[in-house]
């Protein structure tokens, strides 16, 4: 059977909603001691950078590996944190939706400091 191919866009075409996948820990919140999710402290300067993208029309998807190693469900707690920190977003993906990793190599990656 012959597979058919189409020409794919690298980025969302002009005029359509762009999508940003945004990490949570060590991106919009940090730890001053124990690295336990309930002890994470928001960084409002970084949250404001993401909120700015949201208000510019980007689709914001927070994407965290919280729970992917432990198997614990941190979704509700994380949602509460995001809301209480004033984060504007469209979706939250947690647990197995993002595996644990030590390095991301991606042509579209930026550190929060670069925004
Ligand atoms: Mg992180």
Boltz pocket constraint, residues with backbone or C-beta under 6 A from the ligand:
constraints:
  - pocket:
      binder: B
      contacts: [[A, 23], [A, 24], [A, 25], [A, 26], [A, 27]]
      max_distance: 6.0
